[in-house]
Amino acid sequence: MKLQTTVPQSFLDQLPITVLAVDRKGVVRAANKSAGSLFGRHIEQLSSIHLTQLLTIEPFTLPSLNSISAADTAPDTSIEIQSAPDSLSNLLAQALFQSDKRTLFAISLDGNQHPVQIHLGQPSETSGETLITLLDISNQQEQENKTSVREQVYQSIFENELVGFYRTDITTGQLLECNERLAQMFGYPSREKMIADYLAPKHYVHSKDRDRLLAELARAGRVDDFESELYRLDGTVRWFRYTSTISVKNNSLEGLVTDITEEHQARKELLLTASAFNGTSEGILITNASRQILRVNQAFTDITGFTQSEVTGCSTRMLNSNRHDRTFFSAIWQQIETMDHWSGEIWIKNKEGFIFSTWHNISVVRDETGEILQYIVIFSDTTERKEAEERIAQLAHYDSLTELPNRLLFHDRCDHAMSKARRDHHSVAVLFLDLDGFKDINDSFGHPVGDRVLQAIARRIKDVIREEDTVARLGGDEFTVIIEELDNPQEAAVVADTLLNAIRTPVTIDNQLFHLSASIGISVFPDDGNNSTTLVSNADAAMYRAKDQGRNNFQFYTRELTTSAFERVWLENQLREAVALEQLSLVFQPQINLHQNIAVGVEALLRWQHPEAGMIPPDRFISVAEKCGLILPIGRWVVEESCKQFAHWLKQGVQIDRIAVNVSGAQLQREDFVTVVKNALGNSGIDPRRLELEVTESFIMTQADEGIRTLQALRELGVTLAIDDFGTGYSSLSYLKRLPIHRLKVDQSFVRDVPNDGNDEAIVKAIIALGHSLQLEIIAEGVESTEQQDFLAAEGCDEVQGFLYSKPLPAEQIPAYFNKREGLRNAAGQNLNLF
């Protein structure tokens, strides 16, 4: 068991310091006699003992010598120290990292532990063994004799070029002696050359360390393990560790120098690794080859609740949640052994017993022979990520307001229902449900109240249908229902009728009752479509027919409805282009004073000249404009253009009293409509009394108090107001007398059959009498015969309009028409200009 060095073994055995030679795995291969004294063993007993059984970083308590049997004193190289590092490099790295003085504790056989300072040599290129010297500093006497001990070491080991040695003159700074190793460190070709060319030490020590070094020498007369950067001959800088002592007797400064550049870099990397180890938010645990835990970081403790002391030496099975079986873990370890890595999801258990999901990355650390030394496990708590994924899935497939399936999930379930129906030879019904009048609730009470109404309706629909069926919200006030396993399509009608009854029950929000109804369209697979998109489209078409049939009912799809639906879509698309391309225009139908037979005003009527389809009448596109929202920009344009045109006629000298413009309910519901009218009047400069706005009877009655407020605001502007299509709605006489209106317009449907239809005659007479009793003027539309004219005149109707007098005319023909009528006005000797 000889030390492989050029110094004789007998000389080394006389040294008062311990010298060990260890292989790459940290096993002692040779030692001197001082090692036997330090560790309380024969030299032969030290052979093959792992360094971790001889040295420790921190002292610990061992059983007393009396409790150790004779058998226990024999060296046991099979003992596995689970809490110690698996290699020499790990032990020394920890020593360097955890102790600035590189002090370890030597463990003797009797249990005593002695503090020692460690010095490392360079590994042999041939044997791979590292020479280690240990200096026992356990008592003051040895501490005081360190200098003489080291001088012996200098003359033995270090002259054999393990470290650099130097001696300089204190007074002159001249280099008196050095070895070849020192010359090599500083880049000199030989020690003779270095001695000859040597400059004062201040030229070699880095400026930032120079003052500190000199101060320590002046204070203590020596420096131990002083580390700094030194300049080499070529100007490069490397890190060195040196021990220097002032010898007063020899008037010299003597010392040892070791190039620690690689060690210094390794320490920096170790510090960086340690920082990353403890600074990361991911949990890290390191195990030995037996999967027993050696080290964990702070994030591991934060995630699991277990501290380092609680898990050291424990198996990783302590984290097992029992959610995975043996097959699961066997597959993991098989992949790790073959590929040295595995990543995936594992459910683990924390200290409190809570089970949660983690994402694991497991890697293998092997030695140069390929044997497994350690496993490194890095994991993160994926609980929040999984919850986020679930929230994203919820948002992607469910309506956030009602928590019902959304359009995407609806189509998926509809496709699944159809696949099942094909297999089982059943039918599937799709119900498209739209709430009647919901927009009025939103506009009158605000969206928060409207949202609560939708939530209440969603709950009712869900309560009505079976658990295996699906109800979804497509958006707004539109819901769809999938009815599966139908033997007869009429079963869907039963469900639809139940839904209508449920929705008719008033909804109470903050002590406010809301009365709603619904229109439902029904399509059936496979007769009405073989995919979800077609079924929804056809059910939608049937729903619109339910609307047209008076609402609050359901309708089954028919092929004729598809044609109607396509036409509606085509009209909407074309109408949008018409607005943008200014294809809309106005024509004007004269209004006649029936008693004087002269023209007093006009009604502005909207026309659409399509470049391909020709003239499209208002009754085809106005309802489409109202449903798609285009009625607002169109209505604004009609009001502005009518005022502008009226002002132009007045400038031309046309004797015309007023212009009537039809206004939709959607316009009147806008808060800015009064402003729109005010701006149109201001821009055109016409007298507000010359503008008459015609509002449908049905809108006024449905809007109640809100309708009165809007009309009152318009009247305050000075605008004339009229109720259009009077008699077709459900006017209350007590309500009618509160309206700020000037005239009633008798709908043409009552005028058409007078005087031949007794019922129509009675209705017209009643309207005229009612209007006059309320001090309102009466105008009848749709007059096409002299018989109708005579009847109306006899009943006291004030004004008329219709084809008997003139068809609607373009703006440029109005002056000629009125000039012709002006002649009749002058012949009658009357000036009916009321303004």
Secondary structure, DSSP 8 states (H G I E B T S, - for coil): ----SSS-HHHHHH-SSEEEEE-TTSBEEEE-HHHHHHHTS-HHHHTT-BGGGTEESS------GGGS-GGGGS--TT---TTS-SSHHHHHHHHHHH-TT-EEEEE-TTS-EEEEEEEE----TTT--EEEEEEE-SSHHHHHTHHHHHHHHHHHTGGGSSSEEEEEETTT--EEEE-HHHHHHTT-S-HHHHHHH---GGGTB-HHHHHHHHHHHHHHSEEEEEEEEEE-TTS-EEEEEEEEEEETTTTEEEEEEEE-HHHHHHHHHHHHHHHHHHH-SSEEEEEETT-BEEEE-HHHHHHH---HHHHTT-BGGGGB-S-S-HHHHHHHHHHHHHHSEEEEEEEEE-TTS-EEEEEEEEEEEE-TTS-EEEEEEEEEE-HHHHHHHHHHHHHHHB-TTT--B-HHHHHHHHHHHHHHHHHHT-EEEEEEEEEETHHHHHHHH-HHHHHHHHHHHHHHHHHHS-TTSEEEEEETTEEEEEEEEESSTHHHHHHHHHHHHHHHS-EEETTEEE--EEEEEEEEETTT-SSHHHHHHHHHHHHHHHHHTTSSSEEE--HHHHHHHHHHHHHHHHHHHHHHHT-EEEEEEEEEETTTTEEEEEEEEEEEEETTTEEE-HHHHHHHHHHHTTHHHHHHHHHHHHHHHHHHHHHTT----EEEEEE-HHHHHSTTHHHHHHHHHHHHT--GGGEEEEEEHHHHHHHHHHHHHHHHHHHHTT-EEEEEEETSS---HHHHTTS--SEEEE-HHHHTTTTT-HHHHHHHHHHHHHHHHTT-EEEEE---SHHHHHHHHHHT--EEESTTT---B-GGGHHHHHHHHHHHHHHTT------
